[in-house]
């Protein structure tokens, strides 16, 4: 095949880059792996495995030994580095066949892999290790391309593979990955000498080569052939997915419906633990969920283990009418409740009918994937990345079903086989080794005015504790800089943004829509946006007065009102924290507008706490004072006004404020962030209506 004829995969090999790596087979393995993993058509996130075999000097004997370098447990080939590889003595690995006791003892072999480690600093070997070890080739790819799995998951997959590749690709029926599957791959090669790869039933593809480049091109050529074959057959004997049954709403209407529905769905999916959402109306999703075949195919579940491990055994399909009015939240909940109860009952029955005496306890019974015909797909998981990746995997599964149905009939894994993967003790052990969730894992936080100063410090503290955050600000340039900083610190999945003027109801609704579409809803709202004006009563204008009350009091009211709708739709409680000021309690000169607006904020917080407690929504107050660092409050003449009121210079303000406190401390944005976290971190989940002073100790501001 000519390299410029690739249509369904992208040829990315750079000769100059590869030449610079000549002589270092491990570096070439990493280069090849990263290229393959960069294309979701070739393999999904975290899926597949790559390896190479080298001759290295044994550190104990000094003799040359064969070593296999392979992606370690839990890695992703798209981002793979040398630290993510496991390195094993090939001879020792193959000698484990002498102690292998059969299929009932597969799991004990994983422990024995550790006795084969060559590089003591390498990653733990994965279950795929023997699949590569028992094949003799220098470079091997095990990939999960949608096009290949479509054939592997087709009822006539073995026959199609034989005819399509004229016997040059072998076939091994479905079996759970492990030592025996490695032996089967070896047997397949022995029975079919000269083949260029092996198709694993319902699972994926093995290809190889003598060099990294040969392996890379071989993988691309096989995948290209599979994809081209499928393309020729789409719609040939019947319409794709049986043709459309529904039509999609417009793009604007889809997003509107999704934003209204997401918090309700998130509430249902968070019945056992807080989940983060992801929404997509990708064209591939719409083609499937709008089709005549949706009702038949969706309950079958996925075929590839990598798919259903992240998407669960099957999705939940909503029976709501597209475009219907979703404003009556309680009525929508009442209609959805039976769907979720049925799903949980189905999942419980699946567990009970398939479990083994030593199976781990049943996990969360709620769906991960929710399909809404005419609108799109929702995914809910423990964090944003997991939810987004689950959605990507289900799109992979859609591609597989589409391809299999075009050339044959789609077949999913039998439920017992699926269960044996999902509740595999090795998978459970992997889950148990994962770090414990942080205090705010699964929580969504919206902090107003969070592109700088106190707001950014609060958002940063929340993100560091596991929350995903909705950054917002009036200043779009400042907001873009803040987003870039957060992406750098916490990753792309941890943050979304919205331009927000808290006096503008449309923009407020837009911010909560952004939260719903990006994360499924909101759990923590911090009313932080503010400004300050310091003038004598004679100099104060009505414009000054209106601006202060609009931003501080009215802004807090409008944002709280909007957040309450989302929090009540979710029905899983939540936190509202209002950043007020010691000036809400202390009388001082040149402060009539600002001080009285802050007092209004404080009492509004008490009123909201009293009203929202029944919905498990906590409302608390943090009262800062003199937070000068990176704060917009000190712009616009406030610093000059306060300095004038106290008879000092602007330069003397920080020291002046510190000296008047009981602790003689300068207050920083991080101090306010710590106070906010104290309210929302979980230890004070039974506290509401409180005021926490963070002012270094100002006796006049004591609440009691």
GULONU-807761 format. One record per residue (C-alpha): residue number from 1; residue in one letter; x, y, z. Coordinates in nm, 3 decimals. Example, Ala and Ser with C-alpha at 12.3 -4.5 7.8 and 13.67 -1.06 7.14 Angstrom:
// GULONU-807761
i  aa  east  north  up
1  A  1.230  -0.450  0.780
2  S  1.367  -0.106  0.714
***
This chain:
// GULONU-807761
i  aa  east  north  up
1  X  0.000  0.000  0.000
2  X  0.129  0.346  -0.090
3  X  0.178  0.557  0.221
4  X  -0.017  0.847  0.071
5  X  -0.326  0.631  0.022
6  X  -0.418  0.603  0.389
7  X  -0.768  0.743  0.430
8  X  -0.900  0.598  0.758
9  X  -0.583  0.635  0.964
10  X  -0.316  0.902  0.961
11  X  0.041  0.822  0.862
12  X  0.253  1.029  1.100
13  X  0.598  0.869  1.083
14  X  0.872  1.130  1.057
15  X  1.189  0.989  0.899
16  X  1.413  1.256  1.051
17  X  1.271  1.200  1.398
18  X  1.304  0.825  1.366
19  X  1.660  0.856  1.232
20  X  1.757  1.053  1.542
21  X  1.641  0.754  1.752
22  X  1.826  0.486  1.554
23  X  2.001  0.233  1.775
24  X  1.760  0.285  2.063
25  X  1.478  0.035  2.015
26  X  1.302  0.143  2.334
27  X  1.295  0.505  2.217
28  X  1.154  0.388  1.882
29  X  0.892  0.183  2.069
30  X  0.785  0.493  2.256
31  X  0.781  0.699  1.937
32  X  0.565  0.442  1.758
33  X  0.335  0.406  2.058
34  X  0.276  0.779  2.088
35  X  0.193  0.806  1.717
36  X  -0.055  0.518  1.735
37  X  -0.214  0.644  2.056
38  X  -0.270  0.992  1.914
39  X  -0.544  0.863  1.682
40  X  -0.864  0.739  1.849
41  X  -0.948  0.549  1.530
42  X  -0.645  0.332  1.601
43  X  -0.688  0.276  1.971
44  X  -0.888  0.429  2.253
45  X  -0.750  0.610  2.557
46  X  -0.565  0.367  2.784
47  X  -0.641  0.078  2.549
48  X  -0.411  -0.155  2.367
49  X  -0.049  -0.235  2.430
50  X  0.285  -0.210  2.248
51  X  0.617  -0.382  2.302
52  X  0.967  -0.441  2.169
53  X  1.234  -0.700  2.241
54  X  1.597  -0.602  2.278
55  X  1.927  -0.762  2.373
56  X  2.063  -0.611  2.693
57  X  2.346  -0.689  2.931
58  X  2.231  -0.878  3.239
59  X  2.339  -0.663  3.538
60  X  2.415  -0.980  3.738
61  X  2.602  -1.194  3.486
62  X  2.715  -0.943  3.227
63  X  2.580  -1.176  2.958
64  X  2.354  -1.066  2.674
65  X  1.989  -1.149  2.745
66  X  1.665  -1.089  2.558
67  X  1.444  -0.830  2.729
68  X  1.086  -0.734  2.646
69  X  0.983  -0.372  2.702
70  X  0.605  -0.338  2.719
71  X  0.349  -0.083  2.832
72  X  0.296  -0.132  3.204
73  X  -0.031  -0.169  3.389
74  X  -0.269  0.125  3.361
75  X  -0.074  0.320  3.100
76  X  -0.181  0.496  2.781
77  X  0.024  0.446  2.466
78  X  -0.056  0.797  2.344
79  X  0.131  0.952  2.636
80  X  0.365  0.662  2.717
81  X  0.712  0.738  2.852
82  X  0.993  0.503  2.947
83  X  0.885  0.522  3.311
84  X  0.555  0.369  3.202
85  X  0.717  0.057  3.055
86  X  0.772  -0.279  3.219
87  X  1.094  -0.460  3.126
88  X  1.111  -0.839  3.166
89  X  1.352  -1.122  3.090
90  X  1.189  -1.301  2.795
91  X  1.333  -1.643  2.886
92  X  1.205  -1.622  3.243
93  X  0.863  -1.508  3.127
94  X  0.830  -1.798  2.886
95  X  0.954  -2.044  3.147
96  X  0.643  -1.966  3.355
97  X  0.463  -2.206  3.124
98  X  0.623  -2.486  3.332
99  X  0.433  -2.376  3.644
100  X  0.109  -2.265  3.478
101  X  -0.177  -2.465  3.626
102  X  -0.452  -2.376  3.380
103  X  -0.741  -2.134  3.333
104  X  -0.864  -2.159  3.691
105  X  -0.531  -2.023  3.812
106  X  -0.480  -1.735  3.570
107  X  -0.459  -1.464  3.833
108  X  -0.170  -1.622  4.021
109  X  0.047  -1.580  3.711
110  X  0.040  -1.202  3.741
111  X  0.225  -1.227  4.073
112  X  0.490  -1.438  3.902
113  X  0.556  -1.171  3.640
114  X  0.743  -0.984  3.912
115  X  1.002  -1.263  3.920
116  X  1.077  -1.186  3.556
117  X  1.154  -0.815  3.599
118  X  1.474  -0.697  3.432
119  X  1.457  -0.325  3.508
120  X  1.376  -0.289  3.878
121  X  1.251  0.067  3.829
122  X  1.000  -0.033  3.563
123  X  0.622  -0.021  3.585
124  X  0.422  -0.319  3.708
125  X  0.357  -0.563  3.419
126  X  0.003  -0.576  3.283
127  X  -0.216  -0.878  3.217
128  X  -0.128  -0.844  2.846
129  X  0.239  -0.927  2.912
130  X  0.228  -1.297  2.807
131  X  0.031  -1.209  2.492
132  X  0.342  -1.030  2.368
133  X  0.593  -1.258  2.536
134  X  0.494  -1.577  2.355
135  X  0.518  -1.414  2.011
136  X  0.874  -1.407  1.870
137  X  0.862  -1.072  1.692
138  X  1.084  -0.778  1.785
139  X  0.804  -0.521  1.771
140  X  0.436  -0.595  1.847
141  X  0.120  -0.381  1.856
142  X  -0.199  -0.486  2.030
143  X  -0.458  -0.225  1.933
144  X  -0.830  -0.166  1.963
145  X  -0.922  0.002  1.633
146  X  -1.296  0.040  1.585
147  X  -1.276  -0.097  1.230
148  X  -1.098  -0.416  1.337
149  X  -1.321  -0.473  1.641
150  X  -1.627  -0.429  1.417
151  X  -1.512  -0.733  1.221
152  X  -1.402  -0.913  1.537
153  X  -1.746  -0.854  1.690
154  X  -1.941  -0.958  1.380
155  X  -2.123  -1.289  1.381
156  X  -1.921  -1.392  1.074
157  X  -1.601  -1.223  1.189
158  X  -1.371  -1.520  1.146
159  X  -1.493  -1.586  0.791
160  X  -1.470  -1.215  0.699
161  X  -1.115  -1.196  0.833
162  X  -1.011  -1.499  0.629
163  X  -1.163  -1.364  0.308
164  X  -1.054  -1.003  0.354
165  X  -0.689  -1.083  0.426
166  X  -0.662  -1.404  0.223
167  X  -0.536  -1.599  0.522
168  X  -0.263  -1.353  0.624
169  X  -0.442  -1.257  0.946
170  X  -0.506  -1.535  1.197
171  X  -0.805  -1.565  1.430
172  X  -0.836  -1.650  1.802
173  X  -1.181  -1.673  1.956
174  X  -1.278  -1.451  2.248
175  X  -1.105  -1.524  2.574
176  X  -1.032  -1.311  2.875
177  X  -0.676  -1.172  2.858
178  X  -0.420  -1.377  3.048
179  X  -0.154  -1.643  3.028
180  X  -0.362  -1.893  2.831
181  X  -0.447  -1.633  2.567
182  X  -0.074  -1.581  2.518
183  X  -0.034  -1.953  2.456
184  X  -0.322  -1.945  2.210
185  X  -0.158  -1.663  2.015
186  X  0.158  -1.870  1.991
187  X  -0.041  -2.172  1.870
188  X  -0.221  -1.960  1.611
189  X  0.113  -1.843  1.473
190  X  0.254  -2.198  1.469
191  X  -0.053  -2.321  1.279
192  X  -0.040  -2.028  1.036
193  X  0.328  -1.950  0.969
194  X  0.390  -1.632  0.777
195  X  0.078  -1.444  0.893
196  X  0.112  -1.070  0.954
197  X  -0.128  -1.045  1.248
198  X  -0.403  -1.205  1.455
199  X  -0.761  -1.091  1.511
200  X  -0.894  -1.150  1.863
201  X  -1.267  -1.227  1.861
202  X  -1.468  -0.933  2.007
203  X  -1.147  -0.784  2.137
204  X  -0.890  -0.632  1.906
205  X  -0.591  -0.679  1.679
206  X  -0.232  -0.803  1.705
207  X  0.022  -0.695  1.443
208  X  0.401  -0.701  1.436
209  X  0.724  -0.633  1.251
210  X  1.100  -0.677  1.271
211  X  1.147  -0.303  1.322
212  X  0.942  -0.030  1.484
213  X  0.867  0.115  1.140
214  X  0.761  -0.217  0.986
215  X  0.532  -0.279  1.282
216  X  0.384  0.070  1.255
217  X  0.309  0.042  0.884
218  X  0.176  -0.312  0.922
219  X  -0.070  -0.191  1.188
220  X  -0.186  0.100  0.973
221  X  -0.228  -0.117  0.663
222  X  -0.440  -0.378  0.842
223  X  -0.661  -0.114  1.006
224  X  -0.695  0.071  0.675
225  X  -0.804  -0.249  0.504
226  X  -1.066  -0.316  0.771
227  X  -1.200  0.039  0.757
228  X  -1.213  0.044  0.376
229  X  -1.402  -0.285  0.374
230  X  -1.659  -0.149  0.618
231  X  -1.698  0.176  0.424
232  X  -1.780  -0.013  0.106
233  X  -2.055  -0.199  0.285
234  X  -2.228  0.087  0.473
235  X  -2.585  0.101  0.348
236  X  -2.520  -0.169  0.087
237  X  -2.782  -0.419  0.203
238  X  -2.981  -0.201  0.447
239  X  -2.968  0.157  0.577
240  X  -2.711  0.230  0.848
241  X  -2.864  0.126  1.182
242  X  -3.189  0.054  0.999
243  X  -3.231  0.417  0.901
244  X  -3.349  0.715  1.110
245  X  -3.647  0.689  1.341
246  X  -3.602  1.034  1.496
247  X  -3.468  1.366  1.373
248  X  -3.234  1.577  1.581
249  X  -3.323  1.910  1.733
250  X  -3.117  2.205  1.612
251  X  -2.772  2.242  1.768
252  X  -2.895  2.532  1.985
253  X  -3.200  2.337  2.100
254  X  -2.991  2.029  2.180
255  X  -2.763  2.227  2.408
256  X  -3.058  2.398  2.572
257  X  -3.231  2.067  2.644
258  X  -2.908  1.908  2.765
259  X  -2.831  2.195  3.003
260  X  -3.177  2.176  3.159
261  X  -3.173  1.799  3.192
262  X  -2.811  1.742  3.301
263  X  -2.854  1.845  3.668
264  X  -3.160  1.620  3.702
265  X  -2.973  1.324  3.555
266  X  -2.670  1.403  3.768
267  X  -2.887  1.391  4.079
268  X  -3.011  1.043  3.989
269  X  -2.662  0.920  3.898
270  X  -2.521  1.059  4.225
271  X  -2.745  0.854  4.452
272  X  -2.443  0.661  4.581
273  X  -2.159  0.912  4.529
274  X  -2.118  1.248  4.358
275  X  -2.065  1.211  3.985
276  X  -1.933  1.453  3.724
277  X  -2.105  1.472  3.387
278  X  -2.010  1.505  3.023
279  X  -2.239  1.578  2.728
280  X  -2.184  1.528  2.357
281  X  -2.406  1.559  2.052
282  X  -2.142  1.419  1.817
283  X  -2.284  1.328  1.476
284  X  -2.195  0.961  1.529
285  X  -2.395  0.960  1.851
286  X  -2.696  1.125  1.688
287  X  -2.693  0.878  1.398
288  X  -2.714  0.589  1.646
289  X  -2.958  0.727  1.902
290  X  -3.197  0.849  1.633
291  X  -3.201  0.514  1.452
292  X  -3.449  0.230  1.423
293  X  -3.186  -0.010  1.559
294  X  -3.128  0.177  1.886
295  X  -3.391  -0.023  2.072
296  X  -3.236  -0.354  1.957
297  X  -2.867  -0.273  1.984
298  X  -2.838  -0.057  2.297
299  X  -2.940  -0.333  2.544
300  X  -2.685  -0.575  2.394
301  X  -2.399  -0.377  2.544
302  X  -2.047  -0.347  2.407
303  X  -1.810  -0.617  2.289
304  X  -1.457  -0.497  2.365
305  X  -1.364  -0.526  2.735
306  X  -1.206  -0.180  2.732
307  X  -1.542  -0.039  2.624
308  X  -1.776  -0.189  2.881
309  X  -1.529  -0.152  3.169
310  X  -1.586  0.222  3.131
311  X  -1.941  0.236  2.998
312  X  -2.105  -0.040  3.206
313  X  -2.292  -0.336  3.069
314  X  -2.546  -0.122  2.881
315  X  -2.669  0.239  2.857
316  X  -2.993  0.392  2.982
317  X  -3.217  0.521  2.701
318  X  -3.448  0.809  2.798
319  X  -3.811  0.798  2.693
320  X  -3.865  1.174  2.714
321  X  -3.984  1.351  2.403
322  X  -3.718  1.564  2.238
323  X  -3.797  1.934  2.260
324  X  -4.054  1.897  2.534
325  X  -4.079  2.152  2.814
326  X  -3.835  2.056  3.090
327  X  -3.914  2.348  3.319
328  X  -4.132  2.142  3.557
329  X  -3.840  1.972  3.728
330  X  -4.044  1.768  3.974
331  X  -4.265  1.630  3.697
332  X  -3.960  1.531  3.492
333  X  -3.807  1.361  3.797
334  X  -4.127  1.169  3.856
335  X  -4.117  1.039  3.498
336  X  -3.749  0.954  3.509
337  X  -3.749  0.781  3.846
338  X  -3.895  0.451  3.716
339  X  -3.631  0.441  3.439
340  X  -3.351  0.468  3.693
341  X  -3.515  0.218  3.928
342  X  -3.548  -0.028  3.641
343  X  -3.184  0.024  3.543
344  X  -3.065  -0.032  3.900
345  X  -3.278  -0.346  3.921
346  X  -3.134  -0.471  3.591
347  X  -2.779  -0.411  3.709
348  X  -2.847  -0.583  4.042
349  X  -2.995  -0.885  3.862
350  X  -2.691  -0.895  3.631
351  X  -2.460  -0.895  3.932
352  X  -2.656  -1.156  4.127
353  X  -2.689  -1.396  3.833
354  X  -2.320  -1.375  3.734
355  X  -2.133  -1.335  4.063
356  X  -1.886  -1.589  4.197
357  X  -1.833  -1.676  4.565
358  X  -1.526  -1.450  4.577
359  X  -1.659  -1.166  4.360
360  X  -1.611  -0.811  4.489
361  X  -1.920  -0.639  4.628
362  X  -2.159  -0.483  4.380
363  X  -2.049  -0.138  4.265
364  X  -2.256  0.170  4.184
365  X  -2.581  0.054  4.021
366  X  -2.645  0.376  3.830
367  X  -2.584  0.408  3.456
368  X  -2.268  0.564  3.316
369  X  -2.406  0.631  2.967
370  X  -2.748  0.792  2.912
371  X  -2.887  0.834  2.561
372  X  -3.149  1.096  2.474
373  X  -3.277  1.049  2.115
374  X  -3.280  1.374  1.921
375  X  -3.052  1.543  2.174
376  X  -2.733  1.354  2.254
377  X  -2.541  1.144  2.504
378  X  -2.461  1.205  2.872
379  X  -2.189  1.026  3.065
380  X  -2.147  1.034  3.444
381  X  -1.842  0.914  3.636
382  X  -1.625  0.990  3.939
383  X  -1.443  1.274  3.763
384  X  -1.456  1.468  3.440
385  X  -1.180  1.280  3.264
386  X  -1.341  0.944  3.339
387  X  -1.680  1.071  3.219
388  X  -1.532  1.216  2.900
389  X  -1.336  0.900  2.827
390  X  -1.646  0.687  2.892
391  X  -1.828  0.891  2.629
392  X  -1.539  0.844  2.387
393  X  -1.547  0.470  2.450
394  X  -1.918  0.453  2.383
395  X  -1.861  0.632  2.053
396  X  -1.602  0.359  1.983
397  X  -1.873  0.103  2.064
398  X  -2.117  0.280  1.829
399  X  -1.857  0.262  1.552
400  X  -1.811  -0.109  1.621
401  X  -2.185  -0.177  1.609
402  X  -2.220  0.024  1.290
403  X  -1.941  -0.167  1.118
404  X  -2.049  -0.511  1.237
405  X  -2.408  -0.449  1.129
406  X  -2.290  -0.334  0.785
407  X  -2.112  -0.660  0.709
408  X  -2.291  -0.912  0.930
409  X  -2.471  -0.906  1.267
410  X  -2.328  -0.740  1.576
411  X  -2.258  -0.971  1.869
412  X  -2.186  -0.849  2.221
413  X  -1.995  -1.044  2.482
414  X  -2.211  -1.289  2.680
415  X  -2.311  -1.134  3.011
416  X  -2.113  -1.385  3.214
417  X  -1.797  -1.306  3.018
418  X  -1.860  -0.936  3.062
419  X  -1.909  -0.983  3.436
420  X  -1.589  -1.185  3.464
421  X  -1.402  -0.887  3.324
422  X  -1.588  -0.614  3.512
423  X  -1.558  -0.790  3.849
424  X  -1.223  -0.954  3.783
425  X  -1.026  -0.972  4.108
426  X  -0.726  -0.822  3.929
427  X  -0.939  -0.525  3.822
428  X  -1.064  -0.492  4.179
429  X  -0.708  -0.495  4.309
430  X  -0.623  -0.220  4.061
431  X  -0.917  -0.014  4.188
432  X  -0.810  -0.067  4.547
433  X  -0.461  0.059  4.468
434  X  -0.591  0.386  4.329
435  X  -0.541  0.695  4.548
436  X  -0.829  0.775  4.780
437  X  -1.061  1.048  4.648
438  X  -0.975  1.400  4.758
439  X  -1.216  1.596  4.975
440  X  -1.387  1.767  4.679
441  X  -1.364  1.486  4.423
442  X  -1.690  1.466  4.231
443  X  -1.782  1.826  4.318
444  X  -1.840  2.118  4.080
445  X  -1.756  2.468  4.201
446  X  -1.856  2.802  4.050
447  X  -1.674  3.098  4.206
448  X  -1.779  3.440  4.078
449  X  -1.495  3.677  3.989
450  X  -1.247  3.390  3.983
451  X  -0.996  3.512  3.726
452  X  -0.788  3.685  3.990
453  X  -0.744  3.781  4.354
454  X  -0.957  3.610  4.619
455  X  -1.177  3.436  4.362
456  X  -0.887  3.270  4.182
457  X  -0.731  3.165  4.511
458  X  -1.058  3.000  4.614
459  X  -1.101  2.823  4.281
460  X  -0.739  2.708  4.292
461  X  -0.780  2.564  4.643
462  X  -1.097  2.382  4.539
463  X  -0.931  2.239  4.227
464  X  -0.634  2.122  4.432
465  X  -0.880  1.936  4.652
466  X  -1.031  1.751  4.354
467  X  -1.314  1.980  4.242
468  X  -1.378  2.086  3.884
469  X  -1.427  2.461  3.856
470  X  -1.619  2.712  3.647
471  X  -1.393  3.016  3.618
472  X  -1.565  3.341  3.529
473  X  -1.496  3.711  3.513
474  X  -1.593  4.032  3.337
475  X  -1.246  4.068  3.189
476  X  -1.213  3.811  2.909
477  X  -0.835  3.852  2.872
478  X  -0.786  3.799  3.245
479  X  -1.021  3.499  3.226
480  X  -0.825  3.343  2.939
481  X  -0.501  3.380  3.135
482  X  -0.660  3.221  3.441
483  X  -0.788  2.927  3.236
484  X  -0.444  2.867  3.087
485  X  -0.296  2.865  3.436
486  X  -0.557  2.617  3.564
487  X  -0.515  2.387  3.266
488  X  -0.141  2.388  3.328
489  X  -0.188  2.310  3.698
490  X  -0.486  2.074  3.696
491  X  -0.544  1.956  3.337
492  X  -0.797  2.040  3.068
493  X  -1.077  1.841  3.231
494  X  -1.066  2.039  3.556
495  X  -1.192  2.374  3.426
496  X  -1.440  2.550  3.206
497  X  -1.507  2.924  3.174
498  X  -1.788  3.174  3.131
499  X  -1.791  3.550  3.090
500  X  -1.999  3.673  3.382
501  X  -2.136  4.005  3.500
502  X  -2.325  3.923  3.818
503  X  -2.573  4.202  3.748
504  X  -2.668  4.044  3.416
505  X  -2.923  3.766  3.456
506  X  -2.865  3.631  3.106
507  X  -2.494  3.593  3.171
508  X  -2.564  3.429  3.508
509  X  -2.787  3.174  3.340
510  X  -2.516  3.128  3.078
511  X  -2.259  3.048  3.347
512  X  -2.482  2.780  3.500
513  X  -2.556  2.645  3.153
514  X  -2.180  2.617  3.099
515  X  -2.150  2.430  3.429
516  X  -2.431  2.191  3.333
517  X  -2.293  2.116  2.987
518  X  -1.933  2.078  3.103
519  X  -1.984  1.898  3.432
520  X  -2.354  1.814  3.474
521  X  -2.442  2.078  3.732
522  X  -2.292  2.251  4.034
523  X  -2.234  2.173  4.404
524  X  -2.050  2.475  4.542
525  X  -2.123  2.838  4.459
526  X  -1.908  3.114  4.600
527  X  -2.040  3.468  4.565
528  X  -1.710  3.650  4.552
529  X  -1.741  3.910  4.274
530  X  -1.731  4.259  4.409
531  X  -1.603  4.615  4.397
532  X  -1.561  4.895  4.646
533  X  -1.605  5.271  4.656
534  X  -1.482  5.479  4.950
535  X  -1.625  5.831  4.968
536  X  -1.771  6.064  5.222
537  X  -2.147  6.077  5.245
538  X  -2.141  6.416  5.073
539  X  -1.928  6.291  4.784
540  X  -2.120  5.964  4.736
541  X  -2.335  5.975  4.421
542  X  -2.650  5.780  4.341
543  X  -2.454  5.612  4.063
544  X  -2.198  5.493  4.319
545  X  -2.476  5.368  4.545
546  X  -2.659  5.182  4.267
547  X  -2.341  5.020  4.139
548  X  -2.243  4.892  4.483
549  X  -2.587  4.750  4.556
550  X  -2.623  4.604  4.206
551  X  -2.293  4.415  4.219
552  X  -2.283  4.319  4.585
553  X  -2.639  4.273  4.711
554  X  -2.834  4.220  4.389
555  X  -2.551  4.018  4.232
556  X  -2.543  3.782  4.529
557  X  -2.921  3.752  4.515
558  X  -2.931  3.672  4.141
559  X  -2.647  3.419  4.151
560  X  -2.793  3.249  4.459
561  X  -3.133  3.235  4.295
562  X  -2.991  3.071  3.981
563  X  -2.778  2.828  4.180
564  X  -3.074  2.723  4.393
565  X  -3.261  2.604  4.084
566  X  -2.970  2.379  3.984
567  X  -2.904  2.254  4.338
568  X  -3.270  2.165  4.391
569  X  -3.288  1.993  4.051
570  X  -2.997  1.771  4.156
571  X  -3.145  1.712  4.504
572  X  -2.807  1.613  4.651
573  X  -2.751  1.921  4.866
574  X  -2.478  2.177  4.816
575  X  -2.293  2.479  4.948
576  X  -2.326  2.851  4.894
577  X  -2.047  3.057  5.045
578  X  -2.072  3.435  5.039
579  X  -1.758  3.646  5.059
580  X  -1.878  3.948  5.256
581  X  -1.653  4.174  5.470
582  X  -1.579  4.287  5.820
583  X  -1.738  4.612  5.701
584  X  -2.077  4.439  5.723
585  X  -2.034  4.458  6.102
586  X  -1.801  4.752  6.164
587  X  -1.890  5.117  6.124
588  X  -1.624  5.338  5.976
589  X  -1.580  5.667  5.792
590  X  -1.629  5.717  5.418
591  X  -1.802  5.379  5.379
592  X  -2.179  5.433  5.364
593  X  -2.245  5.259  5.032
594  X  -1.995  4.973  5.055
595  X  -2.052  4.897  5.424
596  X  -2.431  4.896  5.401
597  X  -2.426  4.680  5.084
598  X  -2.203  4.434  5.267
599  X  -2.445  4.433  5.559
600  X  -2.722  4.350  5.312
601  X  -2.514  4.061  5.179
602  X  -2.462  3.930  5.530
603  X  -2.829  3.932  5.626
604  X  -2.933  3.792  5.287
605  X  -2.701  3.501  5.365
606  X  -2.884  3.438  5.694
607  X  -3.220  3.453  5.521
608  X  -3.106  3.210  5.250
609  X  -2.961  2.971  5.507
610  X  -3.295  2.960  5.686
611  X  -3.489  2.902  5.365
612  X  -3.264  2.649  5.192
613  X  -3.176  2.423  5.483
614  X  -3.463  2.186  5.408
615  X  -3.303  2.116  5.069
616  X  -2.969  2.038  5.240
617  X  -2.822  2.353  5.087
618  X  -2.583  2.516  5.331
619  X  -2.526  2.893  5.321
620  X  -2.229  3.036  5.507
621  X  -2.029  3.358  5.513
622  X  -1.659  3.439  5.512
623  X  -1.574  3.792  5.629
624  X  -1.232  3.903  5.503
625  X  -1.063  4.233  5.568
626  X  -0.787  4.418  5.385
627  X  -0.698  4.152  5.128
628  X  -0.481  4.370  4.909
629  X  -0.287  4.116  4.700
630  X  -0.405  4.083  4.335
631  X  -0.747  4.226  4.419
632  X  -0.965  4.438  4.193
633  X  -1.116  4.597  4.503
634  X  -0.803  4.809  4.543
635  X  -0.838  4.954  4.199
636  X  -1.056  5.248  4.114
637  X  -0.963  5.476  4.400
638  X  -1.058  5.252  4.694
639  X  -0.702  5.239  4.831
640  X  -0.672  5.617  4.805
641  X  -1.010  5.660  4.973
642  X  -0.926  5.432  5.265
643  X  -0.583  5.590  5.308
644  X  -0.747  5.931  5.318
645  X  -1.002  5.811  5.574
646  X  -0.725  5.690  5.803
647  X  -0.495  5.987  5.744
648  X  -0.212  5.779  5.596
649  X  -0.053  5.716  5.255
650  X  -0.152  5.431  5.023
651  X  0.192  5.274  5.074
652  X  0.128  5.258  5.448
653  X  -0.204  5.071  5.414
654  X  -0.079  4.707  5.439
655  X  0.118  4.773  5.756
656  X  -0.168  4.983  5.895
657  X  -0.420  4.706  5.843
658  X  -0.189  4.443  5.996
659  X  -0.111  4.652  6.303
660  X  -0.473  4.709  6.388
661  X  -0.541  4.331  6.407
662  X  -0.509  4.120  6.719
663  X  -0.271  3.882  6.542
664  X  -0.076  4.154  6.359
665  X  -0.111  3.965  6.030
666  X  -0.149  4.066  5.665
667  X  -0.441  3.878  5.509
668  X  -0.380  3.701  5.178
669  X  -0.623  3.559  4.918
670  X  -0.511  3.208  5.018
671  X  -0.635  3.273  5.372
672  X  -0.985  3.336  5.240
673  X  -0.960  3.026  5.021
674  X  -0.874  2.817  5.325
675  X  -1.179  2.947  5.509
676  X  -1.405  2.861  5.215
677  X  -1.263  2.511  5.201
678  X  -1.329  2.470  5.572
679  X  -1.701  2.520  5.501
680  X  -1.724  2.293  5.194
681  X  -1.461  2.025  5.263
682  X  -1.695  1.791  5.446
683  X  -1.607  1.838  5.810
684  X  -1.874  2.109  5.855
685  X  -2.150  1.945  5.653
686  X  -2.394  2.003  5.937
687  X  -2.320  2.375  5.967
688  X  -2.513  2.655  5.799
689  X  -2.582  3.022  5.867
690  X  -2.231  3.079  6.006
691  X  -1.996  3.373  5.976
692  X  -1.621  3.306  5.973
693  X  -1.400  3.611  6.018
694  X  -1.064  3.603  5.838
695  X  -0.929  3.944  5.929
696  X  -0.638  3.882  6.161
697  X  -0.862  3.959  6.453
698  X  -1.064  4.281  6.450
699  X  -1.250  4.299  6.779
700  X  -1.516  4.535  6.645
701  X  -1.606  4.271  6.386
702  X  -1.672  3.994  6.635
703  X  -2.017  3.855  6.562
704  X  -2.092  3.804  6.930
***
